Amino acid sequence: MKNKRHSAFAAIIYTIIGALTAPTQILAQSNPTNKAKDLLNSLENGAGITETLTPEQIIANLIQIALGVVGLILIVLIIYGGWLWGSARGNEERVTQAQNLIRNAVIGVIIIFSAYFITAFVVGKIGEAVFEPLFPF
């Protein structure tokens, strides 16, 4: 008796979930690409976005996001290394492992951000050589 109630309850739940997740309309003549574009346009208008980004701006944004993620990972590694060091309890092997982890994470931070600053400097100088400088001093 209990299994029959359980099965009936499961069947009702599955039916409700299926009804809620099933598409409400299926129109063979509609173009889903246009609907997606309309949805994106309405989201842009609702958010107040009126300008489109150039490929250079998109790449710059992706680089900023990647640098943020890399910086976050390196900070987590430094914190983890500090935790390893603090919980070593006199174990010299764990202390050296923690010191190596912290040292390597700091070196990683230095390499990543120096590469970014060198690239930004070189691209800026190329831009000044090709275009008029924004702030002529």
C-alpha positions as CSV (number, residue, x, y, z in Angstrom):
1,M,0.0,0.0,0.0
2,K,2.8,2.4,0.9
3,N,4.6,1.6,-2.4
4,K,1.4,2.4,-4.4
5,R,1.0,5.7,-2.7
6,H,4.7,6.5,-3.2
7,S,4.4,5.6,-6.9
8,A,1.3,7.6,-7.4
9,F,2.9,10.6,-5.6
10,A,6.0,10.3,-7.8
11,A,3.8,10.1,-11.0
12,I,2.0,13.2,-10.0
13,I,5.2,15.1,-9.3
14,Y,6.8,14.0,-12.6
15,T,3.6,15.1,-14.4
16,I,3.7,18.5,-12.8
17,I,7.4,19.0,-13.5
18,G,6.8,17.8,-17.1
19,A,3.9,20.2,-17.6
20,L,5.9,23.1,-16.2
21,T,9.0,22.5,-18.2
22,A,7.3,21.6,-21.5
23,P,7.2,24.4,-24.1
24,T,3.9,26.2,-24.1
25,Q,3.8,26.8,-27.9
26,I,5.5,25.2,-30.8
27,L,5.4,27.3,-33.9
28,A,7.2,25.8,-36.9
29,Q,7.2,29.1,-38.7
30,S,8.7,31.3,-36.1
31,N,12.4,32.1,-36.2
32,P,14.2,31.5,-32.9
33,T,17.0,33.8,-33.9
34,N,14.7,36.8,-34.2
35,K,13.2,36.0,-30.9
36,A,16.6,35.8,-29.3
37,K,17.6,39.1,-30.9
38,D,14.4,40.7,-29.7
39,L,15.0,39.4,-26.2
40,L,18.6,40.8,-26.2
41,N,17.4,44.1,-27.5
42,S,14.7,44.4,-24.8
43,L,17.3,43.5,-22.1
44,E,19.7,46.1,-23.5
45,N,17.0,48.8,-23.5
46,G,15.9,47.8,-20.0
47,A,19.5,48.0,-18.7
48,G,20.1,51.4,-20.5
49,I,22.8,50.1,-22.8
50,T,22.7,52.1,-25.9
51,E,26.2,51.6,-27.3
52,T,27.8,48.6,-28.9
53,L,31.3,47.5,-28.1
54,T,34.1,47.3,-30.6
55,P,36.1,44.1,-30.8
56,E,39.0,45.9,-29.2
57,Q,36.8,46.8,-26.2
58,I,35.5,43.3,-25.9
59,I,39.1,41.9,-25.9
60,A,40.1,44.5,-23.3
61,N,37.2,43.5,-21.1
62,L,38.1,39.8,-21.5
63,I,41.7,40.5,-20.5
64,Q,40.5,42.4,-17.5
65,I,38.2,39.5,-16.4
66,A,41.0,37.0,-17.0
67,L,43.5,39.1,-14.9
68,G,40.9,39.3,-12.2
69,V,40.4,35.6,-12.1
70,V,44.1,34.9,-12.2
71,G,44.7,37.4,-9.3
72,L,41.9,35.8,-7.3
73,I,43.4,32.3,-7.8
74,L,46.8,33.6,-6.8
75,I,45.4,35.2,-3.7
76,V,43.6,32.0,-2.7
77,L,46.9,30.1,-3.2
78,I,48.7,32.6,-0.9
79,I,46.0,32.2,1.7
80,Y,46.2,28.4,1.4
81,G,50.0,28.5,1.7
82,G,49.6,30.6,4.9
83,W,47.1,28.1,6.3
84,L,49.5,25.2,5.5
85,W,52.3,27.0,7.2
86,G,50.1,27.8,10.2
87,S,48.9,24.3,10.6
88,A,52.3,22.6,10.0
89,R,52.8,22.1,13.8
90,G,56.5,21.9,13.5
91,N,56.5,19.6,10.5
92,E,59.4,20.9,8.4
93,E,58.2,19.3,5.2
94,R,54.8,21.1,5.3
95,V,56.5,24.4,6.2
96,T,58.8,24.2,3.2
97,Q,55.8,23.1,1.0
98,A,53.9,26.2,2.3
99,Q,56.9,28.5,1.7
100,N,57.3,27.2,-1.8
101,L,53.6,27.6,-2.5
102,I,53.6,31.2,-1.2
103,R,56.8,32.1,-3.1
104,N,55.6,30.6,-6.4
105,A,52.2,32.4,-6.0
106,V,54.0,35.8,-5.4
107,I,56.3,35.1,-8.4
108,G,53.1,34.3,-10.5
109,V,51.5,37.6,-9.4
110,I,54.7,39.5,-10.4
111,I,55.0,37.8,-13.8
112,I,51.3,38.2,-14.7
113,F,51.0,41.8,-13.8
114,S,54.4,42.8,-15.2
115,A,53.4,41.2,-18.5
116,Y,50.2,43.2,-18.5
117,F,52.0,46.5,-17.7
118,I,54.7,45.8,-20.4
119,T,52.0,45.0,-22.9
120,A,50.0,48.1,-22.0
121,F,53.1,50.3,-22.3
122,V,54.1,48.9,-25.7
123,V,50.6,49.1,-27.1
124,G,50.3,52.7,-25.8
125,K,53.6,53.7,-27.4
126,I,52.5,52.1,-30.7
127,G,49.2,54.0,-30.5
128,E,51.1,57.2,-29.9
129,A,53.3,56.6,-32.8
130,V,50.4,55.8,-35.1
131,F,47.8,58.2,-33.8
132,E,47.8,61.6,-32.3
133,P,48.3,61.5,-28.5
134,L,45.3,62.3,-26.4
135,F,47.2,64.5,-24.0
136,P,50.0,66.2,-25.8
137,F,52.5,67.5,-23.2
